[in-house]
Amino acid sequence: MANGIFVTGSGTGVGKTHVCKLLLNGFAKQCGRATYMKPVETGCDEFADGSLFIGADTRSVLGFTLCKADDLTLHAPYRFAPSCSPHLAAERGRREISIGHIVATYEKLSSATSADIILVEGAGGVLVPINGREYMADVIKALGIPAILVTTPALGTLNHTFLSLRVLEQYGIPVAGIIINNAGNISRNFIYEDNIKTIRRYAGSVPCQEIDYNDMISGTLLMELYDEIAVRA
């Protein structure tokens, strides 16, 4: 089975999808073939008969990989029209999100593609509920793969970042890396600089990289991430 890594965020709008594109492109060049899975995607367009397209995130990211399954639903098993939290979108669609189904789909995707790595992108952050009992962190734990935390250098990031890292630690989920992504193209001021420094200090030995607006992920970090998931395989 392909190795996996879960791309989660300190919240919504931090650039997880953009980071997935960069990681797919980088892994393809330096480490091996990679593919993508979005277990729960909201905000999907509807056909006239009520069925749903693959969502915008999945369509966008799959353009960066040659490792596509013939059945695109393996890349996005749960799709909902409302742009809201997974649990609410499922409730409005009169469905329930099953972690067992997500894990089974992940395994099928691994078998259906020739990828060495599967990047799994979460929705929102680690404590976004997926049903009345479980959170996105439970999905990561059930998949048994390490996580990359995407966060930002903006004001307020320290609380969001450290809470996310604390939850991952409490769940026993290894953190393969932290990516501080300037998704909002904010100005580099004293707050920005201190946030970067403080997150790096808190991260300790965890690989940590800052990505400025429209920047790339370094080859060094890609190799560190690849080594981390190889160890966990």
Phi, psi and chi 1 to 4 in degrees:
 res  aa     phi    psi   chi1   chi2   chi3   chi4
   1 MET       -  145.7 -172.7 -175.5  -58.7      -
   2 ALA   -62.9  149.2      -      -      -      -
   3 ASN   -70.2  157.2  -64.7  -32.9      -      -
   4 GLY  -134.4  158.0      -      -      -      -
   5 ILE  -147.1  137.6 -166.5  158.0      -      -
   6 PHE  -102.5  123.2 -162.0  102.3      -      -
   7 VAL   -96.7  108.5  179.9      -      -      -
   8 THR  -116.3  175.5 -172.0      -      -      -
   9 GLY  -136.7  164.4      -      -      -      -
  10 SER   -76.2   -6.2   58.4      -      -      -
  11 GLY   174.2 -171.7      -      -      -      -
  12 THR   -87.2  152.8 -167.7      -      -      -
  13 GLY    78.5   16.5      -      -      -      -
  14 VAL   -92.7   -4.8  -63.7      -      -      -
  15 GLY    99.0   29.3      -      -      -      -
  16 LYS   -60.0  -42.6  -63.8 -173.1  -59.6  -64.5
  17 THR   -65.6  -42.6  -57.3      -      -      -
  18 HIS   -60.3  -43.7  174.1   65.5      -      -
  19 VAL   -63.7  -38.5  166.5      -      -      -
  20 CYS   -60.3  -40.9  -76.8      -      -      -
  21 LYS   -61.0  -45.6  -67.4  178.4 -176.9  179.2
  22 LEU   -63.1  -41.4  -63.2 -179.0      -      -
  23 LEU   -66.2  -43.6  -71.7  170.2      -      -
  24 LEU   -60.1  -45.5  -81.5  167.7      -      -
  25 ASN   -63.5  -42.6 -172.9   50.8      -      -
  26 GLY   -68.8  -44.9      -      -      -      -
  27 PHE   -62.0  -38.7  -78.2  137.4      -      -
  28 ALA   -62.0  -35.2      -      -      -      -
  29 LYS   -82.3  -33.9  -70.3  179.6  177.9  178.3
  30 GLN  -116.0  -28.9  -61.1 -162.4   40.9      -
  31 CYS  -124.2  -21.4  -52.4      -      -      -
  32 GLY   142.3  175.9      -      -      -      -
  33 ARG   -78.2  136.7  -68.3  161.4   60.9   83.5
  34 ALA  -130.7  153.8      -      -      -      -
  35 THR  -134.0 -176.8 -166.5      -      -      -
  36 TYR  -138.0  144.9  170.6   83.9      -      -
  37 MET  -140.5  135.7  178.1 -178.9  178.3      -
  38 LYS  -120.6   94.8  178.8   95.3  171.9  179.6
  39 PRO   -56.3  -39.5  -24.0   34.3      -      -
  40 VAL  -133.2  120.2 -175.8      -      -      -
  41 GLU  -126.3  127.1 -174.8  157.7   21.0      -
  42 THR  -107.7  169.0   62.0      -      -      -
  43 GLY    75.1   28.3      -      -      -      -
  44 CYS   -85.0  144.6  -61.2      -      -      -
  45 ASP   -74.1  150.0  -65.0  -31.5      -      -
  46 GLU  -105.0  141.8  -71.1 -172.3   85.2      -
  47 PHE   -75.2  168.7  -71.7  108.2      -      -
  48 ALA   -61.8  -30.2      -      -      -      -
  49 ASP   -84.6    3.7   64.4    1.1      -      -
  50 GLY    94.5  -11.2      -      -      -      -
  51 SER   -73.4  164.5   60.2      -      -      -
  52 LEU  -115.6  142.6  -64.7  175.8      -      -
  53 PHE   -68.9  161.7  -74.4  106.7      -      -
  54 ILE   -62.1  138.2  -65.1  -67.3      -      -
  55 GLY   -71.4  170.6      -      -      -      -
  56 ALA   -61.5  -41.6      -      -      -      -
  57 ASP   -61.4  -48.0  -72.8   -8.0      -      -
  58 THR   -65.6  -44.7  -58.4      -      -      -
  59 ARG   -59.6  -42.2  -73.8 -160.1  -52.0  -87.2
  60 SER   -65.4  -47.2  173.4      -      -      -
  61 VAL   -73.3  -35.7  179.1      -      -      -
  62 LEU   -63.4  -18.3  -74.3 -177.2      -      -
  63 GLY   -68.1  -11.4      -      -      -      -
  64 PHE  -101.2    5.3  -78.3   73.2      -      -
  65 THR  -135.5  143.8  176.5      -      -      -
  66 LEU   -89.5   -7.4  -62.0  176.0      -      -
  67 CYS   -93.0   80.8  -61.0      -      -      -
  68 LYS  -113.4  140.5  -60.5 -177.1 -174.4   69.8
  69 ALA   -78.6  148.1      -      -      -      -
  70 ASP   -59.6  -35.6  -68.7  -25.6      -      -
  71 ASP   -94.4  102.0 -179.1   -0.5      -      -
  72 LEU   -66.3  -17.4  -70.7 -180.0      -      -
  73 THR   -67.6  -17.0   62.4      -      -      -
  74 LEU   -67.6  -24.4  -65.8 -179.6      -      -
  75 HIS   -83.3  -22.8  -65.6  -78.7      -      -
  76 ALA  -147.3   79.0      -      -      -      -
  77 PRO   -68.0  -32.6   21.8  -32.3      -      -
  78 TYR  -116.4  118.3  -74.9  106.2      -      -
  79 ARG  -129.9  134.5  -59.3 -178.9  -52.6  -74.9
  80 PHE  -135.7  150.3  -57.7  100.2      -      -
  81 ALA   -75.7  -45.4      -      -      -      -
  82 PRO   -65.8  140.1  -18.7   31.5      -      -
  83 SER   -88.4   84.6  -63.7      -      -      -
  84 CYS  -154.9 -174.7   55.6      -      -      -
  85 SER   -59.3  146.0  174.5      -      -      -
  86 PRO   -52.5  -42.8  -29.2   35.7      -      -
  87 HIS   -65.1  -37.6   80.4  -71.9      -      -
  88 LEU   -73.9  -39.8 -179.9   56.7      -      -
  89 ALA   -62.4  -41.6      -      -      -      -
  90 ALA   -66.6  -41.0      -      -      -      -
  91 GLU   -61.2  -43.1 -179.4 -179.1  -55.4      -
  92 ARG   -68.6  -28.0  -68.8  177.2   65.1   86.2
  93 GLY   -89.3    4.9      -      -      -      -
  94 ARG    55.3   44.8  -62.5 -176.5  179.7 -179.9
  95 ARG  -131.4  166.3  -60.6  174.7   64.1 -169.4
  96 GLU  -128.7  132.7  179.3  163.5  -49.1      -
  97 ILE   -78.0  126.9  -62.9  168.5      -      -
  98 SER  -110.0  123.7  162.5      -      -      -
  99 ILE   -64.0  -36.3  -69.6  179.8      -      -
 100 GLY   -58.5  -40.3      -      -      -      -
 101 HIS   -68.1  -37.9  179.6   62.1      -      -
 102 ILE   -62.6  -45.6  -67.8  172.4      -      -
 103 VAL   -63.2  -43.2  172.3      -      -      -
 104 ALA   -63.1  -38.9      -      -      -      -
 105 THR   -67.6  -40.2  -55.8      -      -      -
 106 TYR   -57.3  -44.5  173.8   89.4      -      -
 107 GLU   -66.4  -39.0  -67.5  171.0   -8.9      -
 108 LYS   -66.0  -40.1  -71.0  177.3 -177.2  176.9
 109 LEU   -62.5  -40.2  178.9   61.5      -      -
 110 SER   -60.0  -41.5  178.6      -      -      -
 111 SER   -74.1  -30.0  -60.8      -      -      -
 112 ALA   -84.3  -13.9      -      -      -      -
 113 THR  -120.4  166.8   63.2      -      -      -
 114 SER  -100.4   22.5   56.4      -      -      -
 115 ALA   -72.8  147.6      -      -      -      -
 116 ASP   -87.2  -26.7  -57.9  -55.0      -      -
 117 ILE  -134.2  137.8  -59.0  168.9      -      -
 118 ILE  -112.7  119.8  -61.0  177.7      -      -
 119 LEU   -90.0  122.8  -65.7  179.3      -      -
 120 VAL  -110.0  119.7 -175.5      -      -      -
 121 GLU  -101.0  126.7 -178.5 -175.3   -8.9      -
 122 GLY   -79.2  175.4      -      -      -      -
 123 ALA  -109.9  123.8      -      -      -      -
 124 GLY    67.9 -138.2      -      -      -      -
 125 GLY  -109.8 -169.6      -      -      -      -
 126 VAL   -71.8  -25.1  -67.4      -      -      -
 127 LEU  -107.7   22.9  -76.2 -175.2      -      -
 128 VAL   -69.3  126.2  164.5      -      -      -
 129 PRO   -72.3  142.8   21.8  -28.4      -      -
 130 ILE  -107.1  -18.9   61.0  168.5      -      -
 131 ASN  -156.8 -161.7   53.1   43.1      -      -
 132 GLY   -79.0   -2.3      -      -      -      -
 133 ARG  -128.9  -26.6  -52.2  172.3  -53.9  -80.6
 134 GLU  -127.0  159.7  -63.4  163.0  -47.5      -
 135 TYR  -120.8  172.4  -57.6   90.5      -      -
 136 MET   -59.9  -31.8 -163.6   59.5   65.9      -
 137 ALA   -61.4  -32.6      -      -      -      -
 138 ASP   -66.8  -33.2  -67.6  -67.1      -      -
 139 VAL   -64.8  -47.4  175.6      -      -      -
 140 ILE   -59.7  -45.3  -49.8  173.8      -      -
 141 LYS   -60.8  -44.0 -176.9   70.5  173.3  179.5
 142 ALA   -66.4  -34.2      -      -      -      -
 143 LEU   -71.3  -24.0  -71.3  169.6      -      -
 144 GLY    69.6   34.5      -      -      -      -
 145 ILE  -123.6  155.6   56.8  179.2      -      -
 146 PRO   -72.8  166.7   24.4  -32.2      -      -
 147 ALA  -117.9  149.1      -      -      -      -
 148 ILE  -108.3  130.7  -69.4  174.0      -      -
 149 LEU  -100.4  120.3  178.4   65.8      -      -
 150 VAL   -97.8  129.1 -179.6      -      -      -
 151 THR  -138.8 -172.0 -172.7      -      -      -
 152 THR  -128.7  165.8   79.8      -      -      -
 153 PRO   -92.4    8.2   32.5  -32.8      -      -
 154 ALA   -76.2  163.4      -      -      -      -
 155 LEU   -56.2  132.9 -178.5   65.3      -      -
 156 GLY    97.7   -7.5      -      -      -      -
 157 THR   -69.5  -29.0 -170.1      -      -      -
 158 LEU   -62.8  -47.1  -61.5 -178.5      -      -
 159 ASN   -61.6  -48.4 -178.6   63.9      -      -
 160 HIS   -63.4  -42.0  -60.7  156.0      -      -
 161 THR   -68.0  -47.2  -58.7      -      -      -
 162 PHE   -71.4  -34.5  -62.1  159.5      -      -
 163 LEU   -63.4  -42.0  -78.4  174.7      -      -
 164 SER   -62.9  -45.0  -61.0      -      -      -
 165 LEU   -63.9  -37.6  -69.8  171.1      -      -
 166 ARG   -65.1  -41.6 -176.9   65.2   58.9   87.5
 167 VAL   -64.5  -44.6  169.7      -      -      -
 168 LEU   -59.4  -40.3  -68.5  169.2      -      -
 169 GLU   -63.7  -44.7  179.4 -176.2    8.4      -
 170 GLN   -63.6  -32.7  -70.6  172.9  -15.2      -
 171 TYR   -80.2   -8.3  -91.3   79.7      -      -
 172 GLY    73.8   27.1      -      -      -      -
 173 ILE   -94.2  119.0  -62.2  167.9      -      -
 174 PRO   -64.6  139.1  -14.9   27.5      -      -
 175 VAL  -100.6  112.6  178.9      -      -      -
 176 ALA   -79.8  -24.7      -      -      -      -
 177 GLY  -175.8  161.6      -      -      -      -
 178 ILE  -123.3  129.3  -59.9  170.4      -      -
 179 ILE  -118.2  117.7  -64.1  175.5      -      -
 180 ILE   -96.3  103.7  -49.9  165.7      -      -
 181 ASN  -106.6  120.8  179.2   38.3      -      -
 182 ASN   -82.1   65.2 -172.8   10.3      -      -
 183 ALA   -63.9  -30.1      -      -      -      -
 184 GLY   -89.8    3.1      -      -      -      -
 185 ASN    52.6   46.0 -164.2   21.0      -      -
 186 ILE   -78.9  157.0   63.0  173.1      -      -
 187 SER   -70.6  144.5  -60.8      -      -      -
 188 ARG   -82.9  103.1 -174.1 -178.6  -73.1  -89.5
 189 ASN  -123.7 -167.1   57.8   17.3      -      -
 190 PHE   -66.2  -31.5   70.5   99.8      -      -
 191 ILE   -68.8  -47.0  -61.7  173.3      -      -
 192 TYR   -54.1  -51.9 -176.7  118.7      -      -
 193 GLU   -62.2  -42.2  -63.9  -71.6   -3.8      -
 194 ASP   -69.9  -36.3 -172.6   73.5      -      -
 195 ASN   -60.6  -43.3  -77.4  -17.8      -      -
 196 ILE   -60.2  -48.5  -63.3  -71.8      -      -
 197 LYS   -62.5  -42.6 -179.1  176.5   67.4  175.4
 198 THR   -69.2  -41.1  -55.9      -      -      -
 199 ILE   -63.8  -42.6  -69.3  171.4      -      -
 200 ARG   -61.0  -41.0  -74.1 -175.4 -178.7  -81.9
 201 ARG   -65.3  -42.1 -176.5  168.8   65.0 -116.1
 202 TYR   -67.6  -34.0 -170.9   96.5      -      -
 203 ALA   -67.2  -27.0      -      -      -      -
 204 GLY    62.3 -119.1      -      -      -      -
 205 SER   -86.5   -4.2   61.4      -      -      -
 206 VAL   -70.1  129.1  174.4      -      -      -
 207 PRO   -55.3  133.7  -24.8   33.3      -      -
 208 CYS  -140.2  128.1 -175.0      -      -      -
 209 GLN  -136.0  139.7 -175.4 -175.4  -20.2      -
 210 GLU   -91.8  134.7  171.2 -166.3   -4.9      -
 211 ILE  -119.5  116.9  -54.9  178.0      -      -
 212 ASP   -76.1  169.9 -155.4   -6.6      -      -
 213 TYR   -56.3  126.1 -168.1   68.9      -      -
 214 ASN    63.2   22.0  -75.0  -25.7      -      -
 215 ASP   -88.9 -178.0 -155.6   -8.1      -      -
 216 MET  -118.1  169.2  -60.8  -65.1  -68.5      -
 217 ILE   -93.6  133.3  -66.2  175.9      -      -
 218 SER   -69.3  151.4   74.7      -      -      -
 219 GLY   -62.2  -31.2      -      -      -      -
 220 THR   -63.8  -45.5  -60.2      -      -      -
 221 LEU   -65.8  -38.8 -179.6   65.8      -      -
 222 LEU   -58.9  -43.2  -73.7  166.2      -      -
 223 MET   -68.6  -36.8  -67.0  -52.0  -61.0      -
 224 GLU   -63.1  -42.7  -71.6  177.3  -27.5      -
 225 LEU   -65.9  -41.9  -64.7  174.3      -      -
 226 TYR   -63.0  -42.5 -173.2   79.9      -      -
 227 ASP   -62.3  -39.0  -69.8  -16.6      -      -
 228 GLU   -64.8  -45.6  177.6   69.1   19.6      -
 229 ILE   -73.2  -27.7   62.4  176.6      -      -
 230 ALA   -66.7  -38.2      -      -      -      -
 231 VAL   -63.9  -37.8  167.1      -      -      -
 232 ARG   -80.2  -11.1  -54.7  -73.8  176.0 -177.3
 233 ALA   -64.5      -      -      -      -      -
